[in-house]
Amino acid sequence: QGVFDKLMANLRATKHGNIFANMVVMQENKDVLKETVEAVVASGRINGIMINFLTPPPKAQALSLEEKTKVVEQALLLKKEGYPILNTDRGLKELLIEDYEKRCPAWASAFVLPGPTYFYGCPMRGTEACKQCGFDAVREYSLIVRGNPLAISQMSGRFALSKKGGKK
């Protein structure tokens, strides 16, 4: 309790201009996507939000494909309305491919594990969790590596924005 208020206080206090949000959608919050995106806009400090599904999902928090489809459709609609959702349209649609293992550029990931350990590549590769991956970044990387022109142009703009530390 009180975490949201602390987050907002930290956002008001920071001078950093390169702040993005990450929403991991699960059973608890699947119905508040619009409110969350509106909070990002209202903050005046967050430059955009990336939408993901929980990986690996505990069974109680897992969304059905039908629920994921509703979230993706709403995110696409919010993007059309001009909300700062950073996922590409194609990346959002590819979140509906539940077994992404064959397309996943696992080499593009770097994870910090408990302790001072870095793991290059995805530590879930080849596991059941891999088949239920809801991490959008692997979709975006995959689209770039496969030569999708829209993903290349949109994501390069996102990366450039993050390096500049400001809004477009």
N, C-alpha and C positions, 0 to 999 in steps of 0.2 A: 504494500500500500504506500502511496506517495511517490512511486518511481516516476510516473509521468510528470508530476510537478517538478521533481528534481531535474529531469531531462529538459523540460522547458526553461528552467532557470539557467541551466548550463548553456543552452542554446542562446539565451539572451546575453550571457556573460562572455561568450567566446568571440574572438576577433577573426576566427578562421572562416574563410569564405568558401570552403570546399566541403560541404556537408551533404550527404545523401542518406536516405533512409532505406531500410531493407525490411519488407514485410514477409514473414513466413506464414502462409495461410494454412490454417488447420481448423478442426471442428469449432474450437472456441471463438475464432474470429472471422470465420468465412462470410458472415453476414455484415461485416463492418468495413468492407473494402473502401467504399465511397467516403465514409466518415474518416478513415485513416488517411486517404489521399487528401481530403479537405484539410485535415490537421497539418499535413505537410505544407500545403499552400499557405494556410493561416499563420504558420510559424514565421514566415518571412525569412527564414534562415536556411531552410533545407531546400536544396536545388532540384530534388527529384526523388522518386522512390522506385525500387526494384521489387517485383513480385516474384515469390518463390513458393513452393510447397514444402512441407516438412520432410526432411530426409535424415535418417530413415524414419518413417512414421510409426510411432507406437500405434498399435491396432486401434485403440480408443480415439486417437486423434486423426486417423487416416480419413481422407476424403474419398468418396466414390468417384468414378469417372464422371458421372452425371454432375456431382457437386463441383468438381474441378472445371467442368465445361461451363457451368454458370459463372464461376469466378473469372475465367478467361474471357468469356463474352462480356462481362461487366467491365473488366479492365480494358478491353478493346474499345468499348463504348466511351469510357472515361477518357481514353487517349484521344479519340475523335473529338471530344468536347474540349480538348486542350489541356487536360490535367497532365502534370509532369511525370508520367509513368515512363521509366527508362527502358523497359523491355522493348525489343522490336515486336512488331505484330507477329512475325513469323516465329520468333522465340516463344511468345506467349502460346501460340497454337501448338508448338512442339512440346510444351509442358504437358500436353494431353497424350503424348506418346509415353506410355508408362514404363516400357522396358527400353531404355535409351542406351543400353550398354554398348551395342555395336557402333553407334554414332558418336559416343562420348569421347572427346579428346582429353582423357584423364591426365595426360601429361601436362595439360595447361593449368592444373590445379596445384596449389601448395597449401598444405594444412599445417597449423601449429597444433601439436598434440600436447596433452598435459606434460608439464616439465619443459625443459629447454629443447624440445625435439621438434624439428621441422620434418615434414613428410612431403616429398615432391611426388606429385601424382595423387590420385584419389585413394585414400586408405580403404574405401568401400568397394573398390573395383573387384568384380568377380563374386561379390556376396549377394545375398538376397536383397539387402538394402540398395544395392546398385540398380536392381531391377525396378525399384520403387523411387528412384531419384526424382526430386522435385526442384533441383538447383538450376535456376534459369541460366546462370553464366555458362554452364557446359553447353546449353543449347546455342547461346550466342557465339561462343568460340567455335562450335561445330559448324554453324552457318558460315562464319567467316572463313574457316579452313576449307569448306566445300565451295567457296567462291560466290556466295550469295551477295550480289551487289548492294542490295538495300541494307543488309546487316552490316556489310563492310562500311558503307557510308554513314549509317546511323551510329554504329558503335565507335567508329573512329572519331566522330563528333563528340560522343560521350567521353571518350578517353581524353580528348583534347580539352574538353571542358573541365574535367577533373584535374588536369595538370595546371590549368590556368587559375583554378580556384575561384571561379565566379560564374555568374549566370550568363547565358547567351542573350 
